[in-house]
Amino acid sequence: MQDEFYMARALKLAQRGRFTTHPNPNVGCVIVNNG
């Protein structure tokens, strides 16, 4: 379940860059330590 949680968080972070990253893709990153 943790993988899905962190992937959803990364996708949510990527949405924050909508309309500001053109022509590059929106990217979100979550770094997990000991996860």
OpenMM code with the backbone's topology and positions (N, CA, C; nanometers):
from openmm import Vec3, app, unit

residues = "MET GLN ASP GLU PHE TYR MET ALA ARG ALA LEU LYS LEU ALA GLN ARG GLY ARG PHE THR THR HIS PRO ASN PRO ASN VAL GLY CYS VAL ILE VAL ASN ASN GLY".split()
positions = [
    Vec3(0.0824, -0.1202, 0.0000),
    Vec3(0.0000, 0.0000, 0.0000),
    Vec3(0.0864, 0.1260, 0.0000),
    Vec3(0.2012, 0.1226, 0.0593),
    Vec3(0.2839, 0.2427, 0.0661),
    Vec3(0.3216, 0.2937, -0.0716),
    Vec3(0.3525, 0.2020, -0.1649),
    Vec3(0.3902, 0.2460, -0.2994),
    Vec3(0.2804, 0.3305, -0.3620),
    Vec3(0.1568, 0.2855, -0.3483),
    Vec3(0.0447, 0.3591, -0.4060),
    Vec3(0.0288, 0.4960, -0.3407),
    Vec3(0.0512, 0.5033, -0.2119),
    Vec3(0.0400, 0.6302, -0.1399),
    Vec3(0.1420, 0.7306, -0.1918),
    Vec3(0.2663, 0.6861, -0.2043),
    Vec3(0.3721, 0.7768, -0.2487),
    Vec3(0.3571, 0.8147, -0.3953),
    Vec3(0.3096, 0.7218, -0.4777),
    Vec3(0.2868, 0.7544, -0.6185),
    Vec3(0.1746, 0.8570, -0.6309),
    Vec3(0.0684, 0.8414, -0.5530),
    Vec3(-0.0418, 0.9378, -0.5554),
    Vec3(0.0069, 1.0751, -0.5099),
    Vec3(0.0946, 1.0771, -0.4112),
    Vec3(0.1500, 1.2049, -0.3633),
    Vec3(0.2333, 1.2719, -0.4722),
    Vec3(0.3138, 1.1936, -0.5439),
    Vec3(0.3954, 1.2488, -0.6521),
    Vec3(0.3073, 1.3045, -0.7633),
    Vec3(0.1994, 1.2351, -0.7958),
    Vec3(0.1083, 1.2840, -0.8991),
    Vec3(0.0404, 1.4132, -0.8555),
    Vec3(0.0050, 1.4202, -0.7274),
    Vec3(-0.0579, 1.5420, -0.6764),
    Vec3(0.0397, 1.6597, -0.6820),
    Vec3(0.1649, 1.6340, -0.6495),
    Vec3(0.2662, 1.7396, -0.6582),
    Vec3(0.2857, 1.7840, -0.8025),
    Vec3(0.2814, 1.6907, -0.8949),
    Vec3(0.2991, 1.7242, -1.0363),
    Vec3(0.1878, 1.8163, -1.0848),
    Vec3(0.0681, 1.7990, -1.0329),
    Vec3(-0.0446, 1.8834, -1.0735),
    Vec3(-0.0223, 2.0294, -1.0363),
    Vec3(0.0590, 2.0545, -0.9367),
    Vec3(0.0850, 2.1934, -0.8961),
    Vec3(0.1551, 2.2724, -1.0053),
    Vec3(0.2225, 2.2021, -1.0968),
    Vec3(0.2942, 2.2690, -1.2037),
    Vec3(0.2144, 2.2857, -1.3315),
    Vec3(0.0868, 2.2524, -1.3268),
    Vec3(0.0036, 2.2651, -1.4470),
    Vec3(0.0093, 2.4064, -1.5015),
    Vec3(0.0181, 2.4134, -1.6329),
    Vec3(0.0176, 2.5403, -1.7065),
    Vec3(0.1439, 2.6235, -1.6851),
    Vec3(0.2430, 2.5706, -1.6142),
    Vec3(0.3655, 2.6480, -1.5925),
    Vec3(0.4899, 2.5774, -1.6443),
    Vec3(0.4769, 2.4543, -1.6902),
    Vec3(0.5954, 2.3784, -1.7308),
    Vec3(0.6041, 2.3564, -1.8813),
    Vec3(0.5120, 2.4106, -1.9574),
    Vec3(0.5108, 2.3900, -2.1023),
    Vec3(0.6416, 2.4387, -2.1622),
    Vec3(0.7060, 2.3665, -2.2471),
    Vec3(0.6666, 2.2436, -2.3160),
    Vec3(0.7111, 2.1170, -2.2432),
    Vec3(0.7650, 2.1295, -2.1245),
    Vec3(0.8097, 2.0120, -2.0491),
    Vec3(0.6920, 1.9452, -1.9785),
    Vec3(0.7054, 1.8173, -1.9473),
    Vec3(0.5971, 1.7479, -1.8761),
    Vec3(0.5920, 1.7897, -1.7291),
    Vec3(0.4769, 1.7724, -1.6685),
    Vec3(0.4638, 1.7946, -1.5246),
    Vec3(0.5280, 1.6765, -1.4522),
    Vec3(0.6072, 1.7058, -1.3509),
    Vec3(0.6777, 1.6002, -1.2788),
    Vec3(0.6659, 1.6266, -1.1296),
    Vec3(0.6338, 1.5221, -1.0547),
    Vec3(0.6336, 1.5296, -0.9095),
    Vec3(0.7311, 1.4268, -0.8553),
    Vec3(0.7929, 1.4565, -0.7447),
    Vec3(0.8929, 1.3658, -0.6885),
    Vec3(0.8729, 1.3551, -0.5379),
    Vec3(0.8763, 1.2319, -0.4901),
    Vec3(0.8716, 1.2057, -0.3466),
    Vec3(0.9895, 1.1144, -0.3153),
    Vec3(1.0751, 1.1567, -0.2254),
    Vec3(1.1896, 1.0752, -0.1848),
    Vec3(1.1553, 1.0100, -0.0514),
    Vec3(1.1648, 0.8779, -0.0481),
    Vec3(1.1287, 0.8017, 0.0710),
    Vec3(1.2554, 0.7396, 0.1283),
    Vec3(1.2775, 0.7623, 0.2560),
    Vec3(1.3938, 0.7063, 0.3243),
    Vec3(1.3471, 0.5970, 0.4191),
    Vec3(1.4035, 0.4800, 0.4076),
    Vec3(1.3666, 0.3650, 0.4920),
    Vec3(1.2193, 0.3309, 0.4791),
    Vec3(1.1667, 0.3428, 0.3604),
    Vec3(1.0253, 0.3157, 0.3387),
    Vec3(1.0065, 0.1859, 0.2739),
] * unit.nanometer
topology = app.Topology()
chain = topology.addChain("A")
for resn in residues:
    res = topology.addResidue(resn, chain)
    for name in ("N", "CA", "C"):
        topology.addAtom(name, app.Element.getBySymbol(name[0]), res)
